[in-house]
Amino acid sequence: MWGSEPYWGLSYDWDPDWMLTERHKELRATLIDLCQQEMRDNAKRSDDELKFPRRNLELLGEHGFLALTVPEEYGGLGENHAAYSMVCETIARYGCASTAMCYVMHMGAVNAIMLRSTPALIDKYIRPLNSGKIGTLSYSDPETGSHFWYPISSGAERMKGDGEGGGGFRVRKKASWTTSAGFADFYVIQTTSPDFKGYDDLSVFVVDAEDAHAQPALWDALGLRGNQSGGLDVQGQIPGDQIVGPVGDGAESNDESVDPWFLLGSSSVWNGIAMGAIDIAKRHTTRKRHVDVGLRVCDYPTIQDYVGEAVIDSNAARVFALSVAEAFDRATDSNTRVLQPGTTARAEFLHWGWQLKFAAAKNVAHVVDKMLHACGGSGYKRDMELERYLRDAKAGWVMGPTNEVLRQFVGKSALLGFEVLDYWNQHVNERAIANETKKLDAKGKRALAEKLLAQAAEDEAKEPVAR
Ligand SMILES: Cc1cc2nc3c(=O)[nH]c(=O)nc-3n(C[C@H](O)[C@H](O)[C@H](O)COP(=O)(O)OP(=O)(O)OC[C@H]3O[C@@H](n4cnc5c(N)ncnc54)[C@H](O)[C@@H]3O)c2cc1C
């Protein structure tokens, strides 16, 4: 139902409901009501005015969704990965894609904290979630673009002494993109570790809004206009209990929590946008009539083909998302396992998350184009909402990890093994060196050798003297 009317889009017959529990379906019904009553109208406002969807996030908080995957003992709904996928998809499909993306980043921050939860972190950040507290992830770096696991413009130092600040950290970070920047109450960030020993020595911190500086007025983009993913500058002294996990836990936190939750949640958002665009196309093509031939637009086999292919491909991506969710659920006893550093569960399925995000983002970009074609010029106009879905969908491919990066990860590791991925640019490609130096004549080789010897001497001079 859509309010008091039957829903004008696709019915539940086209949802893979055998993969959801009765509780999931109840939660979905609540969300659809919220979308119908308020969230979808707010989506238009966010898009028109570049407005952060605070009211929509508050509504989610009032119904417990901001703590969806938090155990009940800490005030959450105690739900699992399948529920999370369903919630992200439902908000994007029936309500507001910007809200859905803010929600993904919020839950990413919440789950990064929960991976290494402490009583102090739970009291400060987790228990107040239902009062509307919003978190976000800030990982991207202006110097490394979509290689967001490589935070060059960042650092952390331990603060010595027992007095004020003693035992805490001085943290700095510049981020090029941060969803909800300037609006979130807390930011989970990754920096190089204190006593940095070289990449992959990264640490995770949670910083409060007063230490995170953003300029939301600068945000303007093609789609997801309410998600306010602007730059962020963190400069602050933070207490020692606001490090999330041990020093150096960053790479493991990424593989076990941040990436799995983000890849699943964002893919579910792309699937939701795809289904939402199909819903709009159904509404329009079943209502519009060509009087000359006495047919509705939906009566043309061409239009049926467009919709048939879009439903088949989108449902393949949705079943894929719920299947990856099931893998995470099985590995974590339905999101109840407490993992100590050094023990991983979701991380074993990370390459399935990469494949999922590629498939969902590729699909939605295609589906929104085809639904526009199916609706004709009417779909191009703003009042039908399809053009907003189209613009929102286009964020999928370019959002990190970008689809170019993902297909390379998958192809490279499928062909050569996971060890060659070399996230932090540490492994020397001897084949490339041999191939390039082969092209040099004797003089060129000598010049290169002299340059390298000079660099080696410089590096040695910087090394600590052995005692
Ligand atoms: C709407 C939106 C919201 C976002 N929100 C957040 C957020 O909340 N937090 C956050 O941390 N980040 C966020 N991001 C940033 C995102 O994660 C990426 O970092 C960003 O989209 C990359 O853009 P760029 O211009 O830096 O791309 P670049 O890295 O400059 O890439 C340019 C092109 O080069 C390609 N490319 C890059 N590296 C390779 C490679 N190794 N192999 C092949 N091709 C490559 C890319 O795929 C792309 O085609 C958001 C992005 C968007 C669009």
PDBQT file of the ligand as one rigid body, heavy atoms in Angstrom, charges set to zero:
ROOT
HETATM    1  C1  LIG A 501      28.285  11.203  -3.780  1.00  0.00    +0.000 C 
HETATM    2  C2  LIG A 501      29.611  10.807  -3.194  1.00  0.00    +0.000 A 
HETATM    3  C3  LIG A 501      29.725  10.652  -1.831  1.00  0.00    +0.000 A 
HETATM    4  C4  LIG A 501      30.951  10.289  -1.265  1.00  0.00    +0.000 A 
HETATM    5  N1  LIG A 501      31.032  10.153   0.082  1.00  0.00    +0.000 NA
HETATM    6  C5  LIG A 501      32.199   9.781   0.676  1.00  0.00    +0.000 A 
HETATM    7  C6  LIG A 501      32.306   9.642   2.097  1.00  0.00    +0.000 A 
HETATM    8  O1  LIG A 501      31.338   9.795   2.816  1.00  0.00    +0.000 OA
HETATM    9  N2  LIG A 501      33.488   9.314   2.656  1.00  0.00    +0.000 N 
HETATM   10  C7  LIG A 501      34.580   9.100   1.885  1.00  0.00    +0.000 A 
HETATM   11  O2  LIG A 501      35.630   8.782   2.444  1.00  0.00    +0.000 OA
HETATM   12  N3  LIG A 501      34.517   9.239   0.521  1.00  0.00    +0.000 NA
HETATM   13  C8  LIG A 501      33.354   9.565  -0.095  1.00  0.00    +0.000 A 
HETATM   14  N4  LIG A 501      33.282   9.730  -1.464  1.00  0.00    +0.000 N 
HETATM   15  C9  LIG A 501      34.533   9.680  -2.240  1.00  0.00    +0.000 C 
HETATM   16  C10 LIG A 501      34.742   8.404  -2.970  1.00  0.00    +0.000 C 
HETATM   17  O3  LIG A 501      34.900   7.364  -2.052  1.00  0.00    +0.000 OA
HETATM   18  C11 LIG A 501      35.961   8.479  -3.880  1.00  0.00    +0.000 C 
HETATM   19  O4  LIG A 501      37.092   8.790  -3.138  1.00  0.00    +0.000 OA
HETATM   20  C12 LIG A 501      35.780   9.491  -4.956  1.00  0.00    +0.000 C 
HETATM   21  O5  LIG A 501      34.519   9.327  -5.565  1.00  0.00    +0.000 OA
HETATM   22  C13 LIG A 501      36.863   9.340  -5.997  1.00  0.00    +0.000 C 
HETATM   23  O6  LIG A 501      36.809  10.489  -6.816  1.00  0.00    +0.000 OA
HETATM   24  P1  LIG A 501      38.123  11.215  -7.385  1.00  0.00    +0.000 P 
HETATM   25  O7  LIG A 501      37.673  12.408  -8.141  1.00  0.00    +0.000 OA
HETATM   26  O8  LIG A 501      39.105  11.418  -6.301  1.00  0.00    +0.000 OA
HETATM   27  O9  LIG A 501      38.640  10.112  -8.410  1.00  0.00    +0.000 OA
HETATM   28  P2  LIG A 501      40.097   9.747  -8.877  1.00  0.00    +0.000 P 
HETATM   29  O10 LIG A 501      40.742   8.868  -7.876  1.00  0.00    +0.000 OA
HETATM   30  O11 LIG A 501      40.849  10.967  -9.289  1.00  0.00    +0.000 OA
HETATM   31  O12 LIG A 501      39.766   8.869 -10.147  1.00  0.00    +0.000 OA
HETATM   32  C14 LIG A 501      39.606   9.387 -11.491  1.00  0.00    +0.000 C 
HETATM   33  C15 LIG A 501      39.448   8.208 -12.440  1.00  0.00    +0.000 C 
HETATM   34  O13 LIG A 501      40.609   7.356 -12.358  1.00  0.00    +0.000 OA
HETATM   35  C16 LIG A 501      40.204   6.023 -12.084  1.00  0.00    +0.000 C 
HETATM   36  N5  LIG A 501      41.204   5.328 -11.256  1.00  0.00    +0.000 N 
HETATM   37  C17 LIG A 501      41.708   5.724 -10.057  1.00  0.00    +0.000 A 
HETATM   38  N6  LIG A 501      42.596   4.809  -9.595  1.00  0.00    +0.000 NA
HETATM   39  C18 LIG A 501      42.637   3.825 -10.520  1.00  0.00    +0.000 A 
HETATM   40  C19 LIG A 501      43.336   2.598 -10.606  1.00  0.00    +0.000 A 
HETATM   41  N7  LIG A 501      44.176   2.192  -9.644  1.00  0.00    +0.000 N 
HETATM   42  N8  LIG A 501      43.116   1.813 -11.671  1.00  0.00    +0.000 NA
HETATM   43  C20 LIG A 501      42.249   2.194 -12.646  1.00  0.00    +0.000 A 
HETATM   44  N9  LIG A 501      41.568   3.342 -12.637  1.00  0.00    +0.000 NA
HETATM   45  C21 LIG A 501      41.748   4.143 -11.576  1.00  0.00    +0.000 A 
HETATM   46  C22 LIG A 501      38.888   6.187 -11.331  1.00  0.00    +0.000 C 
HETATM   47  O14 LIG A 501      38.131   5.005 -11.374  1.00  0.00    +0.000 OA
HETATM   48  C23 LIG A 501      38.257   7.312 -12.111  1.00  0.00    +0.000 C 
HETATM   49  O15 LIG A 501      37.711   6.813 -13.322  1.00  0.00    +0.000 OA
HETATM   50  C24 LIG A 501      32.077  10.073  -2.074  1.00  0.00    +0.000 A 
HETATM   51  C25 LIG A 501      31.947  10.218  -3.469  1.00  0.00    +0.000 A 
HETATM   52  C26 LIG A 501      30.731  10.565  -4.030  1.00  0.00    +0.000 A 
HETATM   53  C27 LIG A 501      30.625  10.693  -5.539  1.00  0.00    +0.000 C 
ENDROOT
TORSDOF 0
